[in-house]
């Protein structure tokens, strides 16, 4: 979107908040003045922050992005709270119509108007703290039918949706890498949306990924944001850092002691993003192609950025799919809308014979804000069903 349409939409939505909430703050003129000024600044700076990397040099663009994205997080909460307040006041007005004078509508309007900025600021502050902390480890056991003893307890450390970019830099990613390494997992899976920006801008900030350590290595699949950021250049860069990038491909992993080389292997496959074909026809996501030439008798694990790859993965005969993309909704109320696009929002689910684990993501996108959907580093363990 160009700057002017974005600025017009932002101005109209900020004006809606102002016209609905500010009159209710008449009894608190200082708060009313501060909120009015804040809405004007937000309407101006939020669109500028979103477009910063198109109009400014790197250091200035990052500063503008920080301001704009923080304001976007606050604006989002204010808008939702204003809509909820209007819906509640409408309901109260209808009740009052049935029993005039029974409800103190004037007092309720004033109290609810005061609650909007207070709750908005509180949600934004808590969301900021949750977003900027290093993701917690979430441990998940996945029961696999007929799992051979050699694969009992095999562990995968999954990270997803970090979104290295305007507000997530090298230090943030290094803390994630250190926490993953402490898990001493058998393998590491990075399930897409690693970056928001070009290799020329972010290569140094992604470099800590070269320090990931596990028994069988680190494997990566593309997310939709890689295609917004120059996927081919990022694929080359990640391979240079030592990651194995799976583009509708697989690798075969064998456990030492699994009845020699003839023991049941683990096939680890990875597909390109569900919508990658819109950017490059050669990158059309295809779980069946990812299994081409794989041993037929194997434990089958798929890395797929979006949960909606699950239907094709189930048809292809995978045992487990690891995905991300949803961020668990990132913050209320957007978690309520994820199911309109994706079959799963977060956690472990089953589709026919396929287990699907959807990570809430290890970083965040856009506003540095997580509220009700904490970030995670997932430590998955295969166990016999």
N, C-alpha and C positions, 0 to 999 in steps of 0.2 A: 504494500500500500504506500502511496506517495504521502508526503508530509501534510499537504493541505487537507485532504479528506480525513486523515487521521486526527489532525488538530480540530477539525469541525466536529467529528464524532465525540472526541474527548471533551470539547467545550460544552456540547449539548448534555452529555451525561453528568458532567460536573454541575451544570446549571440545574439539572433535575434535583440533585442532592441538595444544592443550596436552597432552592425554592421550597423544598419540602421540609427541610430540617431547621434552617436558620430562623424562621419565624417563631419556632418553639423555644428558641434560646433567648428570647427578648428579655427575660428576667436575669440573664447573665451576659450583660453587654460585652464584657471583656472576652469571654469564651466565644460569643457570637462574632466578634471582630476577628479573633485569631482564626476561627474556622473559615470565615469568608475569605480572608487573605490566603489561607492555606489552599483553599479550593481554586482560587485564581492562579496561584503559583503552580499547583499540580496540573491544572489544565494546560499551562504553558510548557512546563518542563517535562511532563510525562511523555508527550509525543516526541519532543526533541531528544530525550534520552533513548527512546526506541530507535530513532534514526541516526544516533550519534556516530556510528562507524561509517556512515555514508558522507558525513559532512565535516568531520574533525580528525585530527591526527590521533594516534593511538592513546597517548596519556590523557589528553583532554577527552577523547571519546569514552574511555573507561570511566572517568569521573562523571561525565554526563549520564552514562549508562547506569551507574550506581544510583544516582539521584532519581533518574526516571523510573528505574525498576522498583526502588523502594516506595516511591509514590504510587506506582501501579499496584503494589501489594496493599497499601493503605486504601487507595481508591476502590479496589475490588471489595474490600470489607465494608467500606462506607456505603457503596452502592447496594450490596446485598442487604445490609442492615436497614437501609432506607426503604427498600422494596418490602422487606418483612414488616417494618413499622407501618407502612401504608396499608398493607394487607390486614394487619391487626387492627388498625384504626378503623378501617372500613367495616370489619366485623363488629367492632364495638359500637360504631355508629348505627349499624342495622339493629343491634340489640337495644340500643337506646331508643330507636324508633318504635320498638314494641313496648318499651317501658320508659317513657320520657322522664328524665331527671334521676333515673336510678343509678346511672354511672357518672362519675366525675370526669367527663370527657376533657375539659380544659386541663385539669391536673395530669391526666394520662398523656395528653399531647405534649405537655412540657417535660414530663419525666422521661418519656420515650425519646424525645429530641435530645435530651442530655445524654441518654444512654448510647446513642449512635456514635458520637465521636469517642466516648470513653471505651466502649467495646471494640470499636474499630482500631484504636491505638493499641489496646491491650492485645488483640489478636495479631496485629502486625508485629509487635515487639516479641511475643512468644513465638510467632512463626519465624521471625528472623533468627532467634536463638536456636530453634530447632533445625533450621536450614543450614546454619553456619557451623554447627558442631559436626565432628566426624561421625559418620553413620555408625549406629550400633550393629552388632552381630546378631543375626536372627538364625537360629539353628532349626533345621527341618529334616526329619527322617522321611524318605520316600520309599514306600513298600513296593518292591518289584516282584511280580509273580515269576517264580522259577529262577530267581537270581542265584547263580552259582556261588559256591562258598568263596571262591577266589575274589569275588567282587563285593562280598559282604563288608560293609563299612567304608567302601570307596567314597571319597569326599570331593566335593566341588565347591570352590569359593566363587560365588557369582557377584559381579558388580555390574551396574547398568545405569544408563541415563545420568552420567556425571555432568555433561554439558560444560566442559571446559570452555570458557569464553569471557565475556565482559567482567563477570564478578567471581568466577571460579578460576584460579590460577594454579601455578606450580605447587605452592605450599599446601593448598587444600588437597590436591591429588597425592602429594607425597604422604600425607597423613593416612590417606586411604590405603596406599600401597603398604605402608608399615603395618597397618592393622590386618590386611590380608595375609601378609607374610607370616605374621604371628600365628595364624591358623594352621600353618604347615599342611595345607590341603594337597590332595593328589593332583589336582589340576585347577586352573583358574579360567573362568569364562567371563568375557566382557560382552554383554548382549546389546551393544549398539548405543547410539546417541551419546557418543563420547565427547563430541566437540560441537561448538557453535562458532565457526570461523575458519579461515583458510590456514593451510599449513604454514604459509609465510608469517602469519600473525601468531600462531599458537604452538609451533613445533617445540619451543623451549619449555612451554608449560605442560606439554604432554609427555615430555622426556622421562619423568619418573616411572612411567609404565615399564621401562626397560629393567627396572629393579624388581619386578614381580618374580616371586620364586615359588615353585611347586614341583612335585615329582615328575609330572608329565608335560609341563609347560602351560603357556597362556594362549587361549584361543579367542578370536574376535569375529563377530558378525556385524554387518552394517545396520544402522538404524536410519530412519528417514532424515535425521539431521545431518548425517554424513553426506547425503545427496544434496542438501542445501549448501554444503560447505566445500564441495569439490571432492567427491568420494574417491576418485581414482588416485588423486595425489595423497589422500590420507591412507589409502590401502598401501601404497608404496612406503609411506613414512612409518606406518605401524609394523610392516614387515622389516624395515630397517632397524626398528627398535627390538626386534626379536619375537614379535607376536605372530602366531599362525592365523592368517585371515582365511576363513572358510566362505567361499562364494559358491553356494550350491555344491559343496564338496564334502568329503569326509576323510577322516583319518582312522586307522585301526590301532587300538591300544591293547596291549597284552600284559597281563599281570605276571611277574616272575613267580614261578611255582604253580602256575595254573595248568597242571598236567602237561607241562612242557609247552612247546609251540603249538600243540594241537588243542589246547584248552580253549573254551569259549572266550572270544575276545569282546571288547567293548568298541562299538562303532560310534564315534563322535562325529556328527554331521552338523553343518551350519548352512543356513540359507540367507540370502540377501533380504533386505527389508521387504515386507509385504507389498509395498508400493514402488519398489525400485525400478520396475519395468517402465514406469512413466518417465523416468529420467534416462534410462539406458535399457533398450530392449534386451541386450545381452545379459542384463542383470535381473531379468524377471525371476521372482522367487519361485523355487520349485523343490519341495521336500523329496519328491520321488527321484529327481535327477541327482539330488545330494547323496542318495544311496546307491547310485549306479556302480556296480562292481564290488559292493560291500559283501562280506561273508554273510550268508543267509542265516546262520545260527550264531547270533550275537546279541548282547545287550545293546539296545539302540537309544542313544541320547541325541537330541536335537537342540541346537541353539537357534532361536528365531526371535527377532526383536519384538514383533507384535504378537500378542496372544491369539489374534484371529488367524494365524497360520495353523492353529491347532487342528482344524477340520482336515486339512490336507495332510498334516503330520499323522493323524490317526489312521487315515486311509493308507498311508505309506507303511504303517506298521511300527512306528516308534513307541518306545516304552515311556519316555519322559521328554518333555519339552521345557526348556528354560527361556523365559521371556521377560520383557520389561515394558517400556513405552508408556505405561499408564501413569506412573508416579504415584499410584494409589489415589489419584485425584489431586495430590499435592496439598491443597487446602480447601476447606469447606467453602461453598457447596459443590465445587466442581467434581468431587468424588461421586456425587449423585448422578452425574451425566456421562461418566466413562462408559457405562454399560450400553449407551446408545450407539457406541462405535466398536467396543471390544466385548468379547464374551466374558472376560474375567477382569476384575479390577486389581486384585492383589491376592497373594497366598496360593495354596495348593488346591487344585481341583482335578476332577477326573472327567474325561470325555471318552466314552467307550473303554478301550483298554489303555488309553494314553493318560498319564499324569501330566498336568500342566502347572508349572510354578511360575507365577507372575511377581516379579520383584517390584517393590514400591520405588525403586531407584536409589542410587547412592549419592546423587547430588540434587540438583533442582534445575528447572528451566524458568527463565523470566524472573519474576520477583523473587528475591531471596527470602522465601517464606514457605514454611511447612506447618500446617495446622491440622491435626487429626490424621495425618498420613506421614509418619516419621520415615526418614531415609533408612536404608539398610544395606549391610554387607551380608549376603546370605551364605550360610555354611550348610550345604546339603549333603546328606549321607544316604547312600543306597543301602537298603536293608531288605531281607527276604520277606515276602508277603506271607 
